[in-house]
C-alpha cells in the first residue's frame, strides 16, 4: 500500500508522547512541502541506482527542528514504499572528521601534520585496509586535513593509532565528552536505542578495535545521531536535541570541542566539498560543507552490502540546515559522494530556490 505524505508524517510522530493527534499535527516541525519533495528526490535516486533502501533527514541547524524525514525501501523491482527506519543502527563511514576532531582536541596533533599513506594499502592486524585509489598507487604523504578531504582511511587510522594506541580508553573518553552518539531518545521516534560501542571494557574488545572504530566499525549508531554531531559542528560546537514537535531548544552539550578546533573542522568540511571527494555536493549558488562516506555493512549469500552516506550543512557562513543522506546499496562501486552527495545537492538547491 502506498503511503500519502500525511501518512508518512503520522508514522514519524507515532504515539511517543501524550498529546492528542490533533495537537501533534498542529505542533509538528515537519514542512509538508519539503517532505514531499524530499521523498520524490530520494525515490528517483534509489530507482536510478537500484538501491534497496535509503533515508534523508533535514534539520534546522540552530533549533534542531526536523523539517523533513523520509525513509524508503524497495517493495519489488520497480516500487518503493515508505518505512520507519529512522532508529535503525549500523556502522558509519562518516566518523573520520570526528576522529580528527578528537586528535586535535588532544593538543598533540594539527591539521597540517603529515602521515604517509603509502600506496593505499595498510595491514590492520588480520586484514588489509585500502584507500579507494589504491589501484592507482595511493596518495602517499598527506596532511591530516587532506586525509579528510580525500576520505583516506589510512590517514585516519595511522593518526589515531599514534595518539591513542597505548591508551585507547582516552579516545573513547573524548567521544563521550563530545557527546558522540547522542541523543538516546527523541520524542516521536519509537524504538530508538542508545548507541552500542565496543570499548576497552567490552567483552569482545581486542587491540584491533580502536583502529577499525576510528573509521566507523565496531559501533552501532543511527543516522540521526550522526546528523546530531555534524549539526553541532555547523552550530559552532553547540549540540542541540533534534525535535519533531515545536518546543524550546534543548542543549545536549553546550560546547563539544574548543571553538578553535570547531573552526578547523568547519574549514576542512568546506574544503572537502570545494576540492575533495565531496564535490558532488558543490553548488555555485551557495557555500556547502560536508563529508561523504562508505562502509561495508555485511555479506549475505556472497553479496556485499554497503552504506553510502553524505552529511553536511549550508550555507557555510550562517548554517540554516544540516542534512544527512543514507543509502544501503549492493553495488561494488557504491560511492557516498556520487550517490548520497548528489541527493544532498538537489535538496540544498531546492531549499535555496523555495
Protein Blocks (a to p, Z undefined) as FASTA:
>chain_A
ZZdfklmmmmmmgokbfbdfklmmmmpcbdfklmmmmmmmmmmmmmmnopabdcdddddf
klopafbdcddddfblmbccdddfklpccddfklmmmmmmmmmmnopacfkbccdekjop
acehjaccddfklmnopjmjadfklmmmnopaklmmmmmmmmmmmmmmlmmmmmmmnopo
iafbdehiahiacdddddfkbmkbcfklmmmmmnopaiacdfklmmmmmmmmmnnopacd
ddfbdcddddfblblbafklmmmmmmmmmmmmmmmmklmmpcfkbccddddddddfbdce
hiacddddddddddfklcfbdcddddddfbfkbcfklmmmmmmmmmmmmmmmZZ
